[in-house]
Amino acid sequence: MESADLQQPSLAPSAVPIPSFTVAHQKVDIEVNFNQQIAGRTEITIYPDAQDLREIRLHGRICVVKKVLVNNLPPPSVRHEDPCEQLALHSNSTAHQHHLLSEKIARSIGPSPDPDLIITLPKKLKILPVEVAEVHTQASGSIKISDPTTAGASAAEATQALTDTTVAKFTPITLVIEFETCHARETLQFVAGKRGSGRWPHAYTRSKLGRGGASSLFPCVDLINSRCTWDISIRCPRTVGDALNQALSLDLAALNIDPSSQEARQSIESKEMMVVCSGELTDEIVDKSDNTQKTVSFSCSQQLAPQQIGFAIGPFERVDLGEFRDAQEVEELGRNAVEMLAFCLPGRAEETKNTCLPLTKAVDFVVHKYISCPFRSYSMCFVEDISTDISIFAGVSMCSTRLLYPEDVIDPAQEVTRQLVHAIVAQWIGINIIAEEPRDNWVIIGGAYFITNLFMKELCGNNEYRYHMKQLADRVYELDHERPSIYEMGALLHVDPAEYEFIALKAPVVLFILDRRIAKTQGTSKMPAIFAKILTRARTGDLVNNALSTDLFQKTAERFGHTKYDDFLAQWVKGAGCPRFSAFQRFNKKKLVVEMLIKQTQGTTATDRELDVDTFIRDAREDFQTVYAAPAQPVFTGPMTIRIHEADGTPYEHIVEIKDVQTTFDIPYNTKYKRLKRSKKQRARASTKAATDVGEEEGEALVYCLGDVLQSEEDVANWRITEWSADDEERMNSESYEWIRLDADFEWICQINLQMPGYMFTSQLQQDRDVVAQLEALRHISSYPPSPLVSSIFIRTLMDRRYFHGVRSLAAQGLVKHARDENNAKNIGLFHLKKAFEELYCTTEQGLAMTRPNDFSDQLAYLLQCEIIEAISRVRDSRGHTPKEVKEFLLDKLKFNDNSANDYSDAFYVARLMKALTAAIIARPHHQVGVDDMDLDLEDEMHEMSQLENQFVEEIDRYRRMDEWTSSYQNLYSRTALECQSVLASAGISQYSPLHFLQYTRPGNYDMLREAAYNVLITPKVLDEPSILRYVLYCMVADSSPWLRQRLQRSFGKVLAKRAIGDKTATVQPAADGLVIEDTAVADARQADLARRQTMEGAMTALKKELGGHEELKSALWSAVCYDQITLDDLQTMLEFCRLLYEPKDEMKVNLRLPRYWKVENLGKGKLRFVTTKRVRSKAIPKWHPPVPAARPEIHSRPSVGGSGGLKLTFKMGSQSSRPTPTPPVQQPPQPSPPQQQQQPVRQQSAIPGRVVLKLKPPPKA
């Protein structure tokens, strides 16, 4: 420090509230060096909120402060914590001291990290009120203050303001800090390999969930609600070669390189480095003194938080996405058109164009429907090694290159588009509008995803939109048990990434059902208008700090819906769980009403829930952070739409208010006629008329509009179709209504069990045009036992191209259950699946079905093809084994796959074929043919099975080798082959050495391929391989890719979860009338086994018992914790592993030398030499106490005559006489003395230059 003494902080919160301040503007100048060193200077303009401001608290956890000035004055003190000191313990610490390290980093990993940098204001600095009328906003930016004591240059200097000073209540303060960053990879990720590694050097910022991350890059107030304007200047290498020289300091001339390759390398290394940053580009200057450096400057006029600032540096190629707009769209947008740019690493421009093709339409969609973009331009920068798929910043998003896909790959298109569109929408809701409090995050996250889903509806259609929302709602019902509410979960984003994922899952569905309820009363969707109103208020300044609260959202929704939504928000936002409805109905012929009873229960029963391997680490983290589940809702209330399709085919809707756990009501019946009779001929005529009268209205459409394929006698015979029996037809004709549907308008997140005959669900499947209704009908029909009739319904659904592809896929999955020889099914499901595949994707020559060459131009047919393959692979016989014909069928499709004439890649299709065949192969009988076993048929069967398995193993290895010569998309062949080989090895079908998989984990291979190889190695068996265990744990913290580190940590967490939960062993059931005698030990073991599977306490106890004594694991895990370059996130994860495995111990081992005897040697002339001997002192030296002074004797009167016998004290300087004789001790209670003086004799304590001589004269004789 040049200006102040750097002290250790006293960062405990004070009882007295510290006066606050507001950051008005911040200027950041940083120099990025590719040897992962950061140096810079920041200038912060602060507006005090009170005149008695005495200190400024900032966040700068990893920054090393070099110099501080406050209005050009050095502060009296700067308290800052050493950034490296909190990441280490003493040298002899063990994994049992994990809690000590956790306590040291606790203040930096919470939802709102405590300030790290405390600057005391100089006493010379005066904070005075500012008169608004005398504020000058000219170029000088000075403020006139009516204070007679302040005059001259010092007043102007002390009141300098860089931004709009009209909001300043008191004298602005300019704070200048010079800093360095030693752990740059906390927030700034560097990607730089050796020359010739094929990796382009680049660097970029990473975002964090739940807390700010900018403070590890530069000092700031790292809170989301601390927003200001920004000026950013970044100094970086000018070319690729300059960046490599910084990273490696390697002279190219020192290498033995061919001149031609050297010229090519020089041309590559001369490529210019670009800087992409939040804000508008204002300047780019090459350093005059050093032409290998350049400075790029940006300016942000919007109010932004530090964590919303992001930048990237690299040799990017610029792709203008505005080229995808036509002239008419540009004219319609006018000044509201947003400049859309994409930046990618060299050679990936075409992939970037293909991936970002729909994004200009997404931006224009939001501009048209809502409001103009808060930023003039928006950039997407595709980088490597990023831990999340997308990190969102103001005006720029850092996207992973894993999202890029070429034009011939179609499988990831929809999901990748959804992610990129969400990053765009987050610029409006997430960057421009933020949550007022952490608990309000649900409306920000949910609003961004809700608008994203609306654009995907425009892009993919209404059926895809409703299908997607139904999948999300079912997933919410499955996961939302024993969880906090999404309202409370907004403040828990720092606990585990799963918290954000759950909010992103449930919040848009909650907004969707709220929109459906508003539309029920208002007649149209109002949610887009609600968000448009909120965005408009933010643009006009009516929204304070652009912060949105739950209360404000509720008031806006109530204004548009004209009703109160307190109960809705209390149940679905501030409450948790989902209802389960059981409905019963009966038609009363006398009253002509349908009597209904609806019972409501909440979620799943708690006793049936067992711990899940995938969520075990999340449950453990919530347990560590004392996160409690929300109380169960007594009852969910609200309107429910019940739709009855009566006998004449007319639907009638009835709205019922659900208020209690049990609701009973009567629904009036309108039709006076019986159910219309329909024979096969009538159905055929209906389908023919429906085909000819295409232009008819939807209301005139005849019944059986779907699923009426395979009706001819020839089709029925060839497909072995089973029709309804006469008894079924009679019962159908006697019914008074076609079917009943609960929650017809999709206003609930729930599960509905409706007691209705199967033929009514079939009518719903075939006659209801709503995709959600068709999915519900299929799920109910799938619960029926195997039968040819149900299989026939499924195959007709599968073969009808008018159905949505998701419905057809679900029908294919439903056929698996009917591919068994049960209940007269006779494997009809397998026949239908194979028949469907041959009909759709094969050609028949001479009675043999040959698979056609791949043609994925019809993407819906391609998706169905993949689903049929997976469905066939799950077919099992009564013993749980895969039939031989299934294995031969799948192997044939894999061996003779032909993609030569296809315009699209078959990598994903082949990968699914390999996985499907692997799952089928391992489900096999385990026969051991002995010497006395003379069953030749069994021996032939085992031989044929072995031959088929060998063919499959060779086929998998062929694709693996093929990928080494011509890489598939993202090495998909190799990744799938490694996964399949691991499964086959576990089943005993093939054998592979760990070295076979280890070779793919080497740095330099594609990250997703490395991850696949690691996943093969990270199994419970890795605990038995010390060398592999140490290697894996080291890579968890030391690998250069944060994405790979997180994936390894997740895989290792699953290993611990499997050991904690244990294997589910089959419980032996006693005989019907048997007597079971069980001792206490067996009962206790059963209780412990049950506890470890259902409770976190039991699981963690079992885990500590099984692995607590694993010394290799303990040593390797603590070595990873002590890695000197470990990031804070990785350290937190590793300490959580330690907490799961080991009990904390408050101890510290100190190494001391054994006490030994000394010997002394007199060298003469007053010199002594002390030497330690090898003899160890085994007995403690008794503690020395100083002599007790003698009691004061009784004083007698002096004699009147003669000499005196007394003490004569003479002090002579420099004398060499002998030591004085000490005074005899007198018994008196000892007094304590300092420890430093206890080991020295008294005579040495009084030794000074000179000597004391005591002369005792005897008294005269009488």
Order of alpha helices (4+ residues) and beta strands (2+ residues): beta-beta-beta-beta-beta-beta-alpha-beta-alpha-beta-beta-beta-beta-alpha-alpha-beta-beta-beta-beta-beta-alpha-beta-alpha-alpha-beta-beta-beta-alpha-beta-alpha-alpha-alpha-alpha-alpha-beta-alpha-alpha-beta-beta-alpha-beta-beta-beta-alpha-alpha-alpha-beta-beta-alpha-alpha-alpha-alpha-alpha-beta-beta-alpha-alpha-alpha-alpha-alpha-alpha-alpha-alpha-alpha-alpha-alpha-alpha-alpha-beta-beta-beta-alpha-beta
